[in-house]
């Protein structure tokens, strides 16, 4: 089952709230007491943001790239980031 945070936590200089994606390097620092089972099957990895509409901006795609370990430093357009993620073999849809 997939896990999500029970309550907001402040780790590595950043707040993470229930429902937020938590990078693996941060999740590794959190004890089991901070997690709940959300009843969904475990995903095989982070889910890509939408390609259009709400939540499809450059910040969402840059965060997704960071979760995947794809270097997008210096890329200034969302479509460049989407291409870099795709070129690295990760899903973008």
TIMI-611955 format. One record per residue: residue in three letters; x, y, z of N, C-alpha, C, O in turn. Coordinates in steps of 0.001 Angstrom, whole numbers, padded with zeros to 6 digits, always signed. Example, Ala and Ser with C-alpha at 12.3 -4.5 7.8 and 13.67 -1.06 7.14 Angstrom:
BEGIN
ALA+013190-005690+007800+012300-004500+007800+013200-003300+007800+014236-003319+008465
SER+012850-002250+007080+013670-001060+007140+012900+000030+007870+013409+001138+008039
//
This chain:
BEGIN
UNK+000828-001185+000000+000000+000000+000000+000874+001251+000000+001987+001246+000527
UNK+000365+002297-000586+001078+003570-000625+000979+004260+000730+000010+004084+001469
UNK+001993+005040+001034+002003+005769+002301+001944+007256+002036+002407+007746+001006
UNK+001359+007968+002997+001410+009421+002960+001638+009909+004380+001400+009185+005346
UNK+002095+011128+004492+002364+011692+005802+001083+011865+006611+000027+012176+006060
UNK+001188+011659+007928+000056+011882+008836-000135+013371+009105-001261+013850+009237
UNK+000971+014089+009184+000948+015497+009579+002105+016207+008897+003027+015556+008407
UNK+002069+017534+008860+003191+018271+008269+004489+018016+009035+004494+017908+010261
UNK+005587+017922+008284+006914+017790+008886+007859+018757+008184+007675+019086+007012
UNK+008868+019205+008917+009883+020113+008375+011193+019345+008333+011755+018998+009372
UNK+011677+019083+007119+012888+018287+006929+013726+018942+005849+013198+019394+004832
UNK+015014+018992+006065+015956+019511+005069+015564+020906+004594+015690+021227+003412
UNK+015087+021736+005529+014752+023113+005195+013466+023302+004424+013241+024367+003849
UNK+012608+022279+004400+011378+022354+003613+010235+021675+004358+010431+020667+005037
UNK+009027+022249+004220+007829+021635+004776+007268+020606+003803+007228+020835+002594
UNK+006840+019481+004341+006122+018456+003580+004819+018205+004327+004813+017992+005540
UNK+003718+018234+003586+002388+018082+004178+001719+016810+003651+002111+016291+002606
UNK+000711+016309+004372-000004+015136+003856-000460+015377+002413-001030+016420+002095
UNK-000202+014406+001562-000556+014512+000149+000571+015012-000724+000529+014835-001941
UNK+001596+015644-000125+002745+016125-000902+003623+014944-001307+003745+013982-000548
UNK+004234+015000-002485+005242+013988-002798+006461+014221-001908+006879+015362-001715
UNK+007021+013163-001375+008189+013259-000502+009352+012559-001199+009286+011355-001445
UNK+010418+013299-001522+011568+012667-002180+012118+011521-001332+012062+011566-000103
UNK+012644+010505-001993+013135+009312-001297+014179+009659-000243+014183+009071+000838
UNK+015071+010613-000546+016119+010947+000420+015548+011597+001680+016162+011525+002744
UNK+014388+012226+001570+013713+012789+002747+012921+011694+003450+012968+011589+004675
UNK+012198+010884+002696+011389+009809+003285+012257+008870+004120+011816+008364+005151
UNK+013489+008640+003673+014403+007763+004402+014740+008297+005787+015154+007535+006661
UNK+014568+009599+005996+014887+010219+007282+013703+010214+008247+013852+010597+009407
UNK+012534+009786+007784+011319+009861+008588+010962+008499+009163+011020+007483+008470
UNK+010591+008492+010438+010189+007246+011093+008819+006781+010646+008025+007558+010117
UNK+008551+005501+010866+007265+004910+010480+006085+005580+011166+004976+005576+010632
UNK+006311+006155+012344+005220+006786+013083+004655+008022+012373+003588+008509+012746
UNK+005355+008532+011358+004899+009719+010637+004071+009390+009400+003592+010298+008721
UNK+003896+008119+009100+003222+007685+007877+001910+006977+008170+001747+006357+009221
UNK+000973+007077+007227-000236+006266+007255-000374+005588+005897+000140+006073+004889
UNK-001065+004476+005889-001373+003764+004651-002607+004431+004061-003645+004507+004719
UNK-002505+004913+002830-003643+005635+002249-004610+004720+001497-005558+005200+000876
UNK-004378+003409+001549-005315+002467+000949-005140+002234-000535-005831+001395-001114
UNK-004230+002958-001161-003993+002770-002602-002805+001843-002803-001914+001786-001955
UNK-002780+001119-003912-001601+000308-004210-000379+001201-004400-000504+002348-004829
UNK+000782+000680-004084+002009+001441-004286+002184+001760-005764+002061+000870-006606
UNK+002464+003004-006089+002790+003311-007481+004195+002810-007788+004986+002578-006874
UNK+004501+002643-009046+005841+002198-009419+006834+003347-009381+008035+003124-009533
UNK+006372+004536-009187+007232+005709-009109+006374+006953-009043+005147+006863-009014
UNK+007009+008112-009019+006233+009355-008979+005347+009481-010215+005701+009013-011297
UNK+004212+010107-010042+003278+010328-011144+003594+011664-011807+003758+012669-011115
UNK+003682+011693-013135+003979+012968-013794+002846+013974-013635+001678+013591-013557
UNK+003187+015251-013586+002141+016276-013566+001383+016265-014890+001841+015664-015862
UNK+000234+016922-014935-000478+017003-016213+000297+017844-017225+001083+018717-016854
UNK+000066+017570-018495+000717+018343-019554-000003+019649-019851+000555+020523-020514
UNK-001226+019793-019376-001983+021029-019578-002912+021280-018412-003269+020356-017681
UNK-003302+022530-018237-004231+022884-017176-003553+023086-015835-002339+023277-015758
UNK-004355+023041-014774-003850+023273-013424-002788+022241-013057-002952+021049-013314
UNK-001707+022709-012457-000641+021814-012018+000327+021404-013094+001126+020489-012890
UNK+000277+022064-014250+001132+021656-015374+002306+022604-015602+002971+022519-016635
UNK+002569+023495-014666+003597+024516-014849+005011+023993-014693+005240+022834-014347
UNK+005945+024884-014958+007366+024533-014924+007801+024056-013542+008629+023151-013439
UNK+007256+024652-012474+007650+024247-011121+007255+022804-010833+008024+022060-010225
UNK+006065+022404-011264+005609+021028-011050+006493+020046-011805+006843+018985-011287
UNK+006848+020405-013023+007697+019517-013820+009125+019476-013292+009768+018428-013346
UNK+009631+020588-012785+010977+020604-012201+011013+019738-010941+011993+019034-010698
UNK+009948+019789-010145+009876+018954-008944+009824+017473-009323+010494+016646-008705
UNK+009035+017148-010331+008949+015763-010813+010325+015296-011291+010740+014178-010986
UNK+011029+016143-012034+012371+015791-012504+013297+015524-011325+014079+014574-011355
UNK+013216+016354-010288+014059+016168-009111+013767+014829-008432+014689+014133-008007
UNK+012484+014468-008329+012116+013188-007729+012687+012016-008518+013013+010973-007951
UNK+012803+012198-009826+013327+011138-010692+014847+011157-010793+015448+010218-011314
UNK+015474+012226-010295+016923+012349-010401+017390+012838-011759+018541+012617-012136
UNK+016503+013504-012503+016850+014033-013832+017351+015466-013657+016659+016307-013083
UNK+018547+015735-014151+019137+017072-014039+018511+018003-015067+018628+017781-016272
UNK+017845+019047-014581+017221+020023-015470+017763+021431-015203+017179+022428-015626
UNK+018880+021485-014499+019485+022786-014211+019802+023505-015516+020365+022919-016441
UNK+019439+024761-015579+019689+025566-016771+018555+025539-017781+018536+026342-018713
UNK+017612+024625-017605+016466+024591-018510+015439+025600-018016+015093+025607-016835
UNK+014956+026440-018899+014085+027540-018484+012655+027427-019006+011809+028267-018697
UNK+012389+026397-019793+011041+026214-020332+010500+024859-019912+011230+023870-019847
UNK+009214+024834-019632+008575+023596-019208+008769+022489-020230+009075+021355-019861
UNK+008595+022801-021513+008721+021772-022545+010136+021203-022618+010315+020036-022965
UNK+011144+022016-022292+012523+021507-022243+012667+020487-021111+013327+019459-021264
UNK+012041+020790-019979+012102+019873-018841+011359+018580-019155+011845+017490-018852
UNK+010182+018703-019763+009413+017513-020151+010241+016653-021108+010275+015431-020963
UNK+010897+017267-022070+011732+016522-023018+012901+015832-022320+013229+014687-022631
UNK+013524+016530-021381+014660+015934-020653+014204+014703-019854+014903+013691-019799
UNK+013029+014811-019243+012495+013671-018490+012207+012497-019420+012556+011353-019129
UNK+011565+012803-020540+011247+011762-021522+012518+011136-022082+012609+009914-022209
UNK+013504+011976-022418+014769+011480-022961+015507+010568-021970+016270+009685-022363
UNK+015256+010812-020662+015884+009975-019633+015127+008671-019430+015529+007842-018614
UNK+014019+008479-020175+013290+007221-020133+012173+007156-019113+011690+006072-018787
UNK+011750+008324-018597+010679+008350-017603+009361+008757-018259+009356+009450-019276
UNK+008237+008323-017669+006934+008677-018254+006630+010163-018114+006981+010786-017112
UNK+005978+010723-019119+005558+012123-019079+004041+012247-019301+003513+013356-019390
UNK+003361+011125-019387+001891+011137-019526+001291+010155-018557+000070+010005-018507
//
